[in-house]
Amino acid sequence: MVMHLIAVAYRRQPSMLPKFQPINNQLFKSLSTVTAKSPPLERFNATSFWNPQSISPDSTAVYSNHLRIPRIQNGGNGSSVLKERLFSSIAEASDSPHVKLYQYHICPFCNITKSLMAYSKLDYDPVEVNPLTKAELKPWSGDYRKVPIAVIDGEQIDGSDAIVKAILEIPAVKTYLNMRWAEESKSAEDNSSTMDIQQFLESDNARRWVRFAADDLAALLYPNICGTLSDSYNAFGYVDSVDSFSGLQKMSIRYLGALAMHFAASKIKSESH
């Protein structure tokens, strides 16, 4: 969702960017409930539903990366599904790297990177890190003990800003985003010009939305989902779905982690006023 907002904002004039209002507390209580119940450790295979047999070959086709691509006619929900499958197949056929993401499930900076990978159909393996021991990061991560950390084809990349930059430099991601934005511009009601990856990277509006997500929105998340001890406890409910944690670890994280995050959230909230 973050990446979708940023992409849309590229086409807006700076004066049209919204004035960000304080976020409704009830919204984030709902977010806390959803976050606690959502499964954290599934394999994010963006192309698992792609089935080449579902597209009947025709005489008019275009070719990209040695992949035969049937032309898609506009109109109807089936067309949108077909386009999505088509783009996913291209992402799968491209030389995508192996990505492993070390994360906390409710970390806003981790979710920024996950938002980009989901938006660009980049598969990755999530590794849930124990927030109390951080054993999953030792000893290979060196002095860096924060999340997110991405390992892309064996290369360690620390922090959401660096990970986002690295993802946007992956050829398969560039190919997918250029095709996605070209299709979206064709159906745009305002007849806006097609955005490509280079224009996106150089856009002041895109940079502004990226900074908003990292500097403003992320800072509001913890005070809203961990504002009370009860909310904080519920937010850490995701640990029950982490198979790599023992029962004792789950209990420790659920209680001690929730307590620590509640006090941290209260400190963030007091500093923001």
GICOR-V258772 format. One line per field, one symbol per residue. ss: DSSP state (~ for helix, > for strand, _ for the rest). psi: psi as a letter, one per 20 degrees, with the letter a starting at -180 (. if undefined). A space follows every 10 residues. Layout:
BEGIN
ss->???
psi->???
END
This chain:
BEGIN
ss->_~~~~~~~~~ ___~~~____ ____~~~~~~ ~~~~~~~___ ___>______ _~~~______ >>>>__>>>> ______~~~~ ~~~~~~~~~~ ~~~_____>> >>>____~~~ ~~~~~~~~~_ ___>>>>>__ ____~~~___ ________>> >>__>>>>_~ ~~~~~~~___ ~~~~~~~~~~ ~~~~~~~___ ______~~~~ ~~_~~~~~~~ ~~~~~~~~~~ ~~~~~___~~ ~~~~~~~~~~ ~_____~~~~ ~~~~~~~~~~ ~~~~~~~~~~ ~~_
psi->hghgggghhh iqqhiipqop qppphhghhg hgggghiqpi lqpnoijhip ohiippqaio qrppkkppoq qpqqpqhhgg gggghghhhg hhhrmqrppp oprphjphhh hghhgghghj koqqopoppo ighkhiiqjh icipkrqqpq oolippppqh ghgggggiip ghgggghggg hgghhhjphj kqqpprhghg hjphgghghg hgghhgghhi gghhikhrhg ggghhjihhi johiprgggg ggghgggggg hghghhgggh hi.
END
